[in-house]
Amino acid sequence: MQRLYDFLRRHPMWVDSFWAVFLLGISVVGGTANQEATGTDLPVVVIPVTLLLCLVIALRRRMPEKMLLLAVGVGVAQLALDMAVVPADFALLVISYTVASNGTRWASRLALTAGLFAAPLSQLRWPDQNTSGAGHVAIVVFQMVPFALAWVLGDSLRTRRAYFAQLEERAARLEKEREAQAKVAVAAERARIARELHDVVAHNVSVMVVQADGAAYVLDSAPDQAKKALETISGTGRQALAEMRRLLGVLRTGEHQESGEYVPQPDVEQLDDLVEQCRSSGLPVDFKIEGTPRPLPSGVELTAYRIVQEALTNTRKHGGPNTGASVRLVYFDDGLGLLVEDDGKGAPHELYEEGGADGRGHGLIGMRERVGMVGGTLDAGPRPGGGFRISALLPLKPAH
């Protein structure tokens, strides 16, 4: 049955042709019975009219507008030739439904008009002498109802089909929008991870290089200092690996990861460790906290930590010899302020904007992106008399 149903759906004209032949058979049988009952011969015009109306049924889905005009023309010819209603006139009812569901709007209106006028014109042209006026009205109404119902059913099918098409179009549009949003989210996540990796690698590798240079310099003259430098390198490397594992863990989906394998996101409480690490690598840092410390949104804490980390890394890389730095962390009622300054006279301002001497880092661009993500402001530039200053204000949004 399913194969038969699929075949009929693929070949609708075969179905219509079958019903056309069926209607032709009914017309022939009905005409023969009427001829025997009345004892009169059928008009010659009955045969071409019946064939044309059956053709309307056969081609109704392939050429609905043309078949409607053919059906209307045949009906007008019946009125003009005084040919009474035949079973094949059922084709007008079928074509009205077809045009209302699949045809153009003008054809749909024409089908409704022709269907509603067919019954009154039929009663006027071939009235029943034994029926009263009220009976004629009742017959007209009774005959008009099927045409109206057929048109309403076809128009409802058209509306339903258009509604489903609109739903499919909306679903396809939403799917494209979801794909676009997913691509944007992936790009944003990649950018975030790139910023994180830059900050982690740039800072920790910079510390390790400085410590390695110092250890090589004092290896023979001060073995204890060289050993301490190597220990700092080892600790810094482990910290960098732990943070990189955490970042790479974001990219791993579907894999079981132990909860203790990754470290949490750094926050402002770890600034003491960061400053101490810089001091141990030979960069004097003055760190002060003003205001009353309190819990902050995780995004603000991470942004503050990364800004200080990036600023101190740039100071170490570009500040030159005998450079000192200061870090101020200020708690306001509605925000967190950061001020990082150095008195270095090394690399020019452009290197900070490029993100490093190789021009491949994020530098201030990455800082501005981080600050913009939390709705803050960033001001960076050279200090009068030498050095560089980075000032940031991060708003504290109330938790809901």
Buried (B, 14 or more C-beta within 10 A) or exposed (E): EEEEEEEEEEEEEEBBBEBBEEBBEBBBEBBEEBEEEEEEEBEEEBEEBBBBBBBBBBBBBEEBBEBBBBBBEBBEBBBEEEBEBBBBBBBBBBBBBBBBBBBEEEBBBBBBEBBBBBBBBBBEBEEEEEEEEEEBEEBBEEBBEBBBBBBEBBBEBBEEEEEEEEEEEEEEEEEEEEEEEEEEEEEEEEBBBEBBBBBBBBBBBBBBBBBBEBBEEBBEEBEEBBEBBBEBBEBBBEBBEEBBBBBEEEEEEEEEEEEEEBEEBBBBEBBEEBBEBBBBBBBEBEBEBEEEEEEBBEBBBBBBBBBBBBBBBBBBBBBBEEBBBBBBBBBEEEBBBBBBBBBBEBBEEEBBEBBBEEEEBBBBEBBBBBBEBBEBEBEBEEEEEBBBBBBBBBBBEEEE
